[in-house]
Structures are given as C-alpha cells and as structure tokens.
Amino acid sequence: MSTAYDDRLSAILARRDELAALMSEASGSFTDLAKEYAEIEPLAADIEAYQKAKADLVELRQMAESEPDMRGLAEAEIREIEARMPALEQAVRLALLPKDVDDDKSAILEIRAGTGGEEAALFAGDLLRMYQRYAEGRGWKVELVDLNETELGGIKEATLEVQGRGAFARLKFEAGVHRVQRVPVTEAGGRIHTSAATVAVLPEAEEVDVELDEGDLRIDVYRASGAGGQHVNRTESAVRITHLPTGLVVAIQDEKSQHKNKAKALKILRARLYDQERQAKASARSAERKGQVGSGDRSERIRTYNFPQGRVTDHRINLTLYKLDQVLQGEALGELIEALIAEDQAARLAEIAA
C-alpha cells in the first residue's frame, strides 16, 4: 500500500470523527451532516477492520520473533489474519470506487415488446412479472404505472415503478434487449421462434433533478381505451404530455383520475429527461471505460432465455444458468445481477490499477 493510499484512508476516518463531533454540537437540524455520516460510516468501519488486521500482524510477527514460547500460537493467528486480509482489503477498495450518484435512487422500468409479434408481447409480460416478483422479494414497493395489453394477454408496453433504496443500482444492468427462444402458443407446427423485448431502466428523478417549464409542455386529454379499442371509461381521464424541446411523449391512462394520470406522466417524463442527460454523459465516458459491463443502451442484446434447454445466458459476462424457471420467477434473477455487479466492480478496480 502506498503512503498516499494510507493517507486517504486516514482522511476518511478523520472526516467521520469530525462529522460525529459536529452532530453532537449542533443545536438545530443537521440533516446534511447525518446523511454524509451515514454514507461514510460503513466505509470507515471497513477501514478500521483492515487497519486493525494490519496492526495485529505487525504485533504478532514481533511476538513470534521475540517470544519463542509463544511462536506457535502467534504463527497460527498470523495465518488466520493473512487469510482474511485479501477480503478486508477488497472491501475497502470497492467502497472507495467512485459511486454512481443515482445508485441509491428508486427505479422506473419500461418494458416494450420487440420483434416477434404476439409472442414478443407474451414474453414482455413474462419479464414484467419477473421484475415484479424480484422487487417484491427484496421488500421494495412496486407499482404498475401504465400497462398496454394485447388481446391474448401479452403486453405491448408497460411502465413499472420500483421504490426502494438502491433499486436503481441493482436493476440498471437489466437495460437492453432480452431475447427468448421457445415454441409460441400460437405455433401449430412446434417450431422454435426467436422473439425479443426491450427493457429501459431509469433512475427516478425528483423535481430538483429536472425542472420542467410549463411552456415546454403540451398536455392533451382523451378517453382511455383498453385492448382492442374497448373504452375503459367514458370520461377524458387519459393524459398525453409532449415535451416540445425534445419531442418526448408520455401517455398514461392507468388511473380513472385525470389528475393522477398527469402526475404519473410528469414523473415518467422527468425520469426520461434525466436519463437522456445520463446517457449523454455515459457516451462521453464510454471511450474511457474499456471494461464497461453493458452500456445501458436499450439496443444492446444482453440476454437470451432458451426454453427448450431451460437456460438463461447473459452475453455481457458469458454466464449461463440452467435455472430458467427460477429466473423468470424472480428467485434466481439475483444471481445474474450479483454476477453483473461483481464484473463491473472488477473492471473498475482494474482501471484504477492500470
């Protein structure tokens, strides 16, 4: 470890102690101090565990040299600590990696049927349920913001809001094209078809993140309709908002209340505008990110779900799981997400070391 690295660790511990002192002395609100302290404390704990292990090794090695009768005991403890040191050091290095400012945010998922007609729509429905189950399994709040179904029970498009700390950090690697290989229910000859659905993952944007000018918006209201054009209600409750500077359009008809539909549409519009800004910054950095695991580009094919073989393959990290049913149930999706996070962390650590 370099002196500069050790100095950085010491500075983090000093800042943690400074924040604790400031909060104990504060007479009024110290929300910002508490927030920074909550962010820095887990890292400080990892640093202290690492530094204690280093100090213990020095002490034990001195004991092994200076006290022959204690050498056996000291050497056993040395081996135990040396076995733990790589994990302790890795925890500190990972915590020091630059953090995506949006990682702690909730997420909005937009799922759309791609090539493959009705089979693609049915697969899009499978993906929607997979994410709902995965999110619920983690204790996150899930709300179906908008749903455009087909007559056979598939979905043309759906918008899902997942509320929970860190939801975006875990779901952002799901953005891209998901491909399915199976015999469609509409196929009489038993032939395997390939279809696709697209997933976009947006960090939920607050009003402070994106300021909307009323003059930039065109708001239209109309009667909501269901699959096949059947009217859901007879009032003009559906809302379509067009952001004139960018041409982005958001239409919501899920609620019976025009006011609620408008609020939802504005939330989705903010998220899309915020994501546009994120994508622009990511594109500017992509040339530097040689080891990037997935660009978040919704045109990138990221995963194949093969029903005849019961497997799911993530093409970005060449990982195949023969757990198709468990993945679609949301139970084993976490294995894929954990592997993607680990690969992304490894790539970023390699960039720092290079």
C-alpha positions in Angstrom: 0.0 0.0 0.0 1.3 3.5 -0.9 1.6 6.3 1.6 -0.9 8.3 -0.5 -3.4 5.4 -0.1 -2.9 5.2 3.6 -3.3 9.0 3.9 -6.6 8.8 2.1 -7.9 6.2 4.5 -6.8 8.3 7.5 -8.6 11.3 6.0 -11.8 9.4 5.7 -11.6 8.3 9.4 -10.8 11.9 10.4 -13.9 13.1 8.5 -16.1 10.5 10.1 -14.9 11.7 13.5 -15.4 15.3 12.6 -19.0 14.7 11.4 -19.7 12.9 14.7 -18.4 15.8 16.7 -20.3 18.4 14.6 -23.6 16.5 15.1 -23.1 16.2 18.8 -22.6 20.0 19.0 -25.4 21.0 16.6 -28.4 22.7 18.2 -30.7 22.7 15.2 -31.2 20.5 12.2 -28.2 18.5 11.0 -29.8 16.5 8.2 -26.9 17.1 5.7 -24.4 16.1 8.4 -26.3 12.9 9.2 -26.6 12.0 5.6 -22.9 12.3 5.0 -22.2 10.4 8.2 -24.5 7.6 7.2 -22.7 7.3 3.8 -19.1 7.4 5.3 -19.6 5.2 8.4 -19.7 1.8 6.6 -16.5 2.7 4.8 -14.9 3.9 8.0 -15.8 0.6 9.6 -14.2 -1.4 6.8 -11.1 0.8 7.0 -10.8 0.2 10.8 -11.2 -3.5 10.4 -8.4 -3.5 7.7 -6.1 -1.3 9.7 -6.6 -3.4 12.9 -5.7 -6.5 11.0 -2.5 -4.9 9.7 -1.6 -3.7 13.2 -2.3 -7.2 14.6 0.0 -8.8 12.0 2.9 -6.5 13.0 2.4 -7.2 16.7 2.1 -11.0 16.1 5.2 -11.1 13.9 7.2 -9.3 16.6 5.9 -11.7 19.2 6.9 -14.7 17.1 10.4 -13.4 16.8 10.9 -12.2 20.4 9.0 -14.8 22.4 9.9 -18.4 21.3 7.4 -20.0 23.7 4.6 -18.0 22.0 5.7 -18.6 18.5 3.4 -21.4 17.6 0.3 -19.5 18.8 1.4 -16.3 17.1 2.1 -18.1 13.8 -1.4 -19.7 13.9 -3.0 -16.3 14.4 -0.8 -14.8 11.7 -2.0 -17.4 9.2 -5.7 -16.8 10.2 -5.3 -13.0 9.7 -3.4 -13.3 6.4 -6.2 -15.5 5.1 -8.7 -12.7 5.9 -6.5 -9.8 4.6 -7.4 -10.0 0.9 -11.1 -9.8 1.6 -10.6 -6.9 4.1 -8.5 -5.0 1.5 -11.0 -5.8 -1.3 -13.9 -4.4 0.8 -12.0 -1.1 1.3 -11.1 -0.8 -2.4 -14.6 -1.5 -3.5 -16.0 1.1 -1.1 -13.5 3.7 -2.4 -14.7 3.2 -6.0 -16.4 6.3 -7.5 -20.1 5.9 -6.8 -22.9 6.4 -9.4 -24.8 9.3 -7.9 -28.1 7.6 -8.9 -27.4 4.2 -7.3 -29.4 4.9 -4.2 -32.5 6.0 -6.1 -35.7 4.2 -6.9 -36.1 2.9 -10.5 -38.6 3.1 -13.3 -38.6 0.2 -15.8 -40.1 0.5 -19.2 -40.7 -2.8 -21.0 -41.7 -3.0 -24.6 -42.5 -5.9 -26.9 -40.0 -6.0 -29.8 -39.7 -8.3 -32.9 -41.9 -11.3 -32.8 -45.5 -10.1 -32.8 -47.8 -11.6 -30.2 -45.1 -13.9 -28.9 -42.9 -10.9 -28.2 -45.8 -9.3 -26.3 -46.3 -12.5 -24.2 -42.5 -12.5 -23.4 -42.7 -8.9 -22.4 -45.4 -9.9 -19.9 -43.1 -12.6 -18.6 -40.3 -10.0 -18.0 -42.8 -7.7 -16.3 -43.8 -10.4 -13.8 -40.2 -11.4 -13.3 -39.2 -7.9 -12.2 -42.3 -7.6 -10.0 -41.5 -10.8 -8.2 -37.8 -9.9 -7.8 -38.6 -6.5 -6.4 -41.2 -7.7 -4.0 -38.8 -10.4 -2.8 -36.4 -7.7 -1.8 -39.1 -5.8 0.1 -39.3 -2.9 -2.4 -42.6 -1.2 -3.2 -43.8 -2.0 -6.7 -46.4 0.0 -8.7 -47.6 -0.7 -12.2 -47.7 2.8 -13.6 -49.0 2.0 -17.1 -50.0 -1.1 -19.0 -50.9 -1.6 -22.6 -52.1 -5.2 -23.1 -52.8 -7.3 -26.1 -56.0 -9.4 -26.6 -54.1 -12.6 -25.9 -52.7 -11.4 -22.5 -49.4 -10.1 -23.7 -48.2 -6.5 -23.3 -47.2 -4.0 -25.9 -45.6 -1.9 -23.3 -45.6 -1.4 -19.5 -44.1 1.0 -17.0 -43.1 -0.3 -13.6 -42.0 1.9 -10.7 -39.8 0.2 -8.1 -39.4 2.2 -4.9 -36.6 1.3 -2.6 -33.1 2.4 -1.6 -30.6 1.0 -4.1 -33.2 -0.2 -6.6 -31.6 1.5 -9.5 -28.1 0.2 -8.6 -29.3 -3.4 -8.9 -31.7 -3.0 -11.8 -29.7 -0.8 -14.1 -27.9 -3.7 -15.7 -31.2 -5.0 -16.9 -31.4 -2.3 -19.6 -31.2 -3.7 -23.2 -32.7 -6.3 -25.5 -33.9 -9.6 -23.9 -34.3 -12.4 -26.4 -36.5 -15.5 -26.0 -36.3 -18.8 -27.9 -39.3 -21.1 -27.5 -42.3 -22.6 -29.3 -45.1 -19.9 -29.2 -48.5 -20.9 -28.0 -49.8 -19.7 -31.4 -47.4 -22.1 -33.3 -49.2 -25.2 -34.5 -46.1 -26.8 -36.1 -44.0 -26.9 -32.9 -41.2 -24.8 -34.4 -39.0 -22.7 -32.1 -39.3 -19.0 -32.7 -37.0 -16.2 -31.6 -38.6 -13.0 -30.2 -37.4 -10.0 -28.2 -38.5 -7.4 -25.7 -36.7 -4.2 -24.7 -36.1 -3.0 -21.2 -35.2 0.5 -20.2 -34.2 1.3 -16.6 -34.4 4.9 -15.5 -33.4 6.4 -12.1 -36.4 8.1 -10.6 -35.9 11.9 -10.9 -37.1 14.4 -8.4 -38.3 17.9 -9.2 -34.9 19.2 -8.1 -33.2 17.0 -10.7 -35.3 18.1 -13.6 -37.0 21.4 -13.8 -40.0 21.4 -16.2 -41.1 24.6 -17.8 -44.9 24.6 -18.3 -44.3 26.5 -21.6 -42.4 23.5 -22.9 -45.3 21.1 -22.4 -48.3 20.3 -24.5 -50.9 18.4 -22.5 -53.7 16.5 -24.2 -56.5 14.6 -22.5 -58.6 11.9 -24.1 -60.7 8.8 -23.3 -58.8 5.8 -22.0 -59.1 2.7 -24.0 -58.2 -1.0 -23.4 -57.1 -3.9 -25.6 -58.9 -3.9 -28.9 -60.1 -0.3 -28.5 -62.7 -1.0 -25.8 -63.3 2.1 -23.7 -62.3 1.7 -20.1 -64.3 4.7 -19.1 -66.4 7.5 -20.7 -64.5 10.5 -19.3 -61.4 12.1 -20.7 -59.1 10.8 -18.0 -56.1 9.7 -20.1 -53.3 12.2 -20.3 -50.6 12.6 -23.0 -47.7 15.1 -22.3 -45.4 16.1 -25.1 -42.1 17.8 -24.2 -41.7 20.2 -27.1 -38.0 20.8 -26.9 -37.1 17.1 -27.2 -40.2 15.6 -28.7 -40.5 13.1 -25.8 -44.1 11.9 -25.4 -45.6 10.2 -22.3 -49.1 8.9 -22.3 -50.8 7.5 -19.1 -54.3 6.1 -18.8 -54.0 3.7 -15.9 -55.9 5.8 -13.4 -59.5 6.9 -13.6 -58.4 10.3 -12.3 -57.0 12.8 -14.9 -55.0 14.4 -12.1 -53.3 11.2 -11.1 -52.6 10.3 -14.7 -51.0 13.7 -15.2 -48.9 13.3 -12.1 -47.7 9.9 -13.2 -46.9 11.2 -16.7 -44.9 14.1 -15.3 -42.9 11.6 -13.2 -42.1 9.4 -16.2 -41.2 12.5 -18.3 -38.8 13.7 -15.6 -37.2 10.3 -15.5 -36.7 10.1 -19.3 -35.3 13.6 -19.5 -32.9 12.8 -16.6 -31.9 9.6 -18.3 -31.2 11.4 -21.5 -28.7 13.6 -19.7 -27.2 10.4 -18.0 -26.8 8.7 -21.4 -25.1 11.7 -22.9 -22.6 11.8 -20.1 -22.1 8.0 -20.3 -21.4 8.2 -24.0 -18.8 10.8 -23.4 -17.1 8.5 -20.9 -17.6 5.2 -22.7 -14.3 5.5 -24.7 -12.5 5.6 -21.3 -14.5 2.7 -19.9 -12.8 -0.2 -21.6 -14.2 -2.8 -19.2 -17.7 -1.4 -19.1 -20.3 -4.1 -18.4 -23.2 -3.1 -20.5 -23.7 0.5 -21.7 -27.3 0.7 -20.6 -28.1 1.2 -24.3 -31.5 -0.3 -24.9 -30.5 -1.5 -28.4 -27.8 -3.8 -26.9 -28.7 -7.5 -26.8 -27.9 -8.6 -23.3 -29.6 -11.9 -22.5 -31.2 -14.9 -24.1 -33.9 -17.1 -22.4 -33.9 -20.5 -24.1 -36.9 -22.6 -23.1 -36.0 -25.9 -24.9 -32.7 -26.1 -23.0 -34.0 -24.4 -19.8 -31.2 -21.9 -19.7 -30.6 -18.2 -19.4 -27.4 -16.7 -20.9 -26.1 -13.2 -20.2 -24.0 -12.3 -23.2 -22.1 -9.5 -21.5 -20.3 -11.8 -19.0 -20.8 -15.1 -20.8 -22.7 -16.5 -17.8 -25.3 -19.3 -18.3 -27.7 -20.6 -15.7 -29.8 -23.7 -16.2 -32.4 -22.1 -14.0 -34.9 -20.6 -16.5 -38.0 -21.1 -14.4 -36.3 -19.8 -11.2 -35.0 -16.7 -13.1 -38.5 -15.9 -14.5 -40.0 -16.4 -11.1 -37.6 -13.7 -9.9 -35.9 -16.1 -7.5 -32.6 -16.7 -9.4 -32.5 -13.3 -11.1 -30.4 -12.1 -8.2 -27.6 -14.5 -9.2 -27.4 -12.8 -12.6 -27.5 -9.3 -11.1 -24.9 -10.2 -8.5 -22.5 -11.5 -11.2 -23.0 -8.4 -13.3 -22.3 -6.1 -10.3 -19.2 -8.1 -9.4 -17.9 -8.0 -13.0 -18.5 -4.2 -13.2 -16.6 -3.7 -9.9 -13.7 -5.9 -11.1 -13.5 -3.9 -14.3 -13.4 -0.6 -12.5 -10.8 -1.8 -10.0 -8.7 -2.9 -12.9 -9.0 0.6 -14.5 -7.7 2.1 -11.2 -4.8 -0.3 -11.0 -3.9 0.2 -14.7 
